[in-house]
Each structure stands twice: as structure tokens, then as C-alpha cells.
Amino acid sequence: MQSLKTNIGQKTWKELLGETGAILIGAGAGLSASAGFSYSGRRFEKYFADFREKYGFRDMYSGGFYPYETLEEYWAYWSRYIWINRFMDAPRPVYEELFSLVEDKDYFVLTTNVDHCFQKAGFDKKRLFYTQGDYGLWQCSRPCHEKTYDNEDTVRQMRAEQVNMKIPTELVPRCPVCGAPMTMNLRCDDTFVQDEGWHQAAGRYQDFVRRHQGQSVLYLELGVGMNTPGIIKYPFWQQVRRNPLANYICINRGEAYVPREIQKQSFCLDCDIGAALKELRSL
């Protein structure tokens, strides 16, 4: 692995973290992948071999978008999907290692991940902004109102009672207001519900950014790709460029780079995030 020296005065990560009063973490899918949340391969085969055999898709994402003929089969698939990616713990303690590095800092997390790993690792709920939704929430599919609903109890029952890749009809979730089928609270199209909790988290994120303008702050970007760069990557670059006291660190296998304008404030590491965090803790 590349040495964990930064371009910022050749400081170590530990020195940089020690000197920085505030840390804004931007997290993408690469962080959960490092923690072991793979959506294909052995993990997919373990939980979805019957769906693969019937329909031929070879990863969880494909199965999630498949046009099933019945809601009973749709929710048989999605209840498994939700269970393993939201309510089961990640195979590797990458989130816990990250928390141990920042728990005593003034931190905030902006993430496009929807798997709840930050809270399970101990991160303060009021310091998290899940911009793209949560596997643990449902919403009306129309949507007729701006509210979301916890799904753990029903998902647990769906998973336990499904037979031949179908759940019992009486478990199909429906909107308590209009009766339409419920759907996942995930930002897939313009029906995504931004409920009261979403808006409160957005406000706390904006407040964090305002409070640290012109101050020493570390932007720590982990596993953020180019699917939605306007949420984390581009705003981070812009904020660092406007603040000479800010620093930026990017860890991302295959996608670690930085624009020329902030190179002197930045460090990029092209490797597995978990391995980098483990090495950092040993410095």
C-alpha cells in the first residue's frame, strides 16, 4: 500500500487528524463494499440462488429492478434484500474502525449509502444525513403524502413466512392513507419522499458547513464514485477550494483523484478503505 503520508506538508494521517478540529465525512458505496456488503458473487448466491435460477440475473441490483408479476413475489425478493443489507451486520468492522478515529471530533457524515451501517457502528444519528433514503423505510408508491414508515417487523415476518418465492398476500404492505402499494424509500425517481427527518438532517448538514466556513476542517471522502458526484464529490471540491484552511483526503479503489486547483490541500489513496483505516490506526 502507498505510504499514508499526505501531500500536506508530508504529515501523517494521525498528525492531520490530531490538528483538525472538524471532519466532514462523505461516504459512498465503496465504503460499504470494503465492509463486505457485496451485491454479487457468493453473497448473492447464498441468499438468492432460487431467484437466479428462475430469472437468470446474477446480482442483487438486477433483481431489485426486475418487473415481477405479483407483489407477493416482489416482496419475497425485497424482504430478503432488506434483511441482509439493512438489518444484518456488515461482515467486516470497517465502519467501527472509522468511528474510533472520529468519535472525539466535531464530525458530520454525508452519505449516499442506505444500509444504516453508520448508526450500527455507533455514529450519532444527529450527525448523519442519508440523502438517498434508507432500506429500513417504506413510503407510499404514489406518493400521496410525505411520510415514511419503519419496516423491520414486517420484513422479518415476510422473510420467515415466504414459500416458493412468495409472501402471504396479507403481508403485502399498503399505504395507510390511500391504500396504494408501499414501495422502498429510495431515490430512484421523482416519487422519492423527503420526510420530516430527511429535512431535519439536511438542515443539520447545512448548519455544519456554515459553522466551519473559513476554519480548519478535513473533508474525508470514502468510496464515492461518479454515479452522483453532485451530492458529495463536487461540493467537497468546491468547499475546499474556497477555504485555504481546509484539507481533503480521498480513499477509493480505482477512483482516487483530485482537481489541480486543490492538489496542495489534498491527498488521494487508491486502495481498499478498510486496509487504509487499519494502517492509519497503527501509525
N, C-alpha and C positions, 0 to 999 in steps of 0.2 A: 504493500500500500504506500502511496505517496505520503511523505512526512507531513504531520499535522502542524507545520509551520504556516503562518499566513503570509500574505503579501503586505500586511500592515505592520511595517517595522520589524518583520521576522519574529513576531511574537508567537508563542504557543497559544493553542485554544484556551488552555486553562488561564493564562495571563489575560487574554482578551475578555473572557467571561468574568474574571475577577474584577476587571476595571470597568465593566459595563453595568450601569445601574438598571437598565431596562432591556428586555429582549422581546421582540415581536417574532413569533414563530409562524411560518407559513408552511402548511403541510399538504402534500398531495398523495396520490395513490402509491407512489414509490415507498412511502414510509410504512404503510400497512403491508405492502409486498415484502419489505425487509423483515417485518414481524411475522411473516409466514402466511399471510392471507392471500394465497394463490387462488385464482379463479379457473384454473385449468389443471391438467395433469392428474396426479394421484389424488389430490383433494377433491377434484371434480368427480373422478371415477368412484371414490369412496361413497359419496352421498347421492350421486345422480346417474349411476350406471343404467338404471331402468329407463330413464328419460333419454339417455344417449342411445341406447339400443333401439328404442321406438322411433326417435326423431332424427338421430344422426348428428346432432350438434355436439361439440366437444369442449365447450367451456360454459361457465355459468352465465356470462353476459348474453350469449346467444339464446340460451334457454329462457332468460328473463324477458326477452322481446318476442318470443315465439307466439303466434296467434292461436292459442289453444281453443278448442271448440266449446269447452264448458268452463264455467267459473270454478267448478269443483276440481278440475284438473289444474287450472291456473293456480289456484291457491294451494294445492298439494305441492306444486313446484316451489312457489314463493314462500310457503311456510318453512320448508327446509332451507331455502336460500337465506331467509331472515335469521333463522335459528343459528346457523353455523357462522354467519358473517356479522351478527349483531350481539347475540347472547352468549356465544361460546368465546372463551378467552383466546387471544392470539397465541400461536404455537411458540413464539419467541418473545422475550421480555424487552423488546426494543422501546416501547412506549414508557415502561417503567424506568429504563436507563435514562431516557430523555428527561423524565420528570425529576429524577435525582440530581440532574445537572442544573435545573432551573427553579426548583421549588422554593428556594430562598430569595429569588429575584422578583422584580416587578415585571411579570411576564404577561403576554396575551397570545392566544392562539387563533389564527385564521386558517380554516381548513375546508377543503372541498370533499374530504372523506365523510362517509355517512355511517361508519361502523361503530361509533361510540367508544373507540379504544382510548381516547384521551381521558374520559371520565373514569373508566375502569382502572386506569393506571394511577389515578389519584389527582389529576388536574382539577382545579376549581371550576365548577360549572359556569360561574360568572366571569371567567376569563377565557371562555371559548365561544367562537362564532362558527357554527356549522352552516355554511352558506347554501349548500345544495340539498339539505334535507337530512333525514335520519331513517335508517332501516326499521327503527323501532316505532315509527309513527305511520298512521293511516290518515287519509283525507277523503272527502267526497270526490268522486271522479268527475263531477260536472264542472267545477265545484260550486255548490250552492251557498257556501258560507266559508269564512276564513278561520277555520279551527282544525286542529289535528287531534288524533286520538292514539293513546298508547295501545300497542298490540300484543304485548308479551303473553298475557294469559291465553288469548285466543290462538295465537301462533303455537303455543305449547300444546293446546288441545288439538289443533289441526294436525300437527306433526304426529301426535300419538294415535289419532283415530283414522288416519287416511288408509285406504285399502285400494289396491290396484291403481295407484297413482291418482286417487281422487279422495277429496274430503267429503264428509257428510254434508248434504245440501243445507242443513240447518246452521252450519258453521260459516257459510258464505257471508262475509261482512257487508252490511248495507248502511248507507247514511242514515243516521237517526233523525235527520230533518226532512229529507226529500225521498228517501228510500232507494236512491240510485246505488249501484255497487260502489264500495270503497275501493281506493287504489293506494299505492305507495306514495308517501310524501317525499318524492324525489324530483329534482328539477330536470324533467325530460322535455317539457313543452310549456306553453303559456298557461296551463291549468295548475301549475305548482302553487300551493298555498303557503304564503308567508304569514304565519300566525303571530300572535302577540309575543310569544317567546322569541321568535325569529327577529322581530323588530327591536326588541329589547337588547338582544345580543349584538345586532348591527349598531345600535346606539352606543353600547359599551366599547365596541371596536373603534368607532369614530372618535370617541372621547379619549381613548388611549393614544391614538395617533395625534390628536390635537395637543394633549398634555406633554408630549415628548418632542414637539417641533423645536428644532434648534438645539436639542440636548443630545447627550451621548446615548445612543441606542443601537443595539445589534439586531439586524434583520437576519434571521436564521431560516433559510428556505430548504425544506427537506422533501425530496421526491416529487417536485412539482414539474409536470410536463407541459406540453403545448396544446393540450385539448382546450383549456380555458385559461390562457395566460393573463387575461384581463382581470381576473379575480385576485391573484396573488403576485405572480412574477412581475408583470409590468408596473403595478402600483409600488411594489418594493423598490424596483429600479428607480422609479421617479422620485420616491421619497428619499432614497439615499443620495441621489444626485443633488437634491435641494438642500441637503443637510451635511455640511462638511464634518460634523462630529459623529455622523452615523457610519457604521460598518456593515458589510454584507457578506454572509457566508452561504454558499450553495453546496449541498451534497446531493448528488443524483447520478446514479449509474447510467452513463451514456448521454446525459443531457446536462452536464455541468459547465456552464459558460456565463459570461458577463459582458455587457456592452463596454466599449472602450472608455466611455465617459466616467465610469465609476471603478475602473480597474485598480486604482491606487487605494481604494477603500474596500477592496473585495478579495475574497479567496474562494476558489471553486475546487471541489474534490470529487472526482469521478470514481465512485466506488460504492459498495453496499453501505447503507446508512447505519445499520446495526454494528457493523465492523468498525466504522469510524467512531461511533459513540463509545464503543467498548475501549478503543485505543485512547480516546480522549480522557476517559475516566482513569486510565492507568498513568497518565502523564504527571 
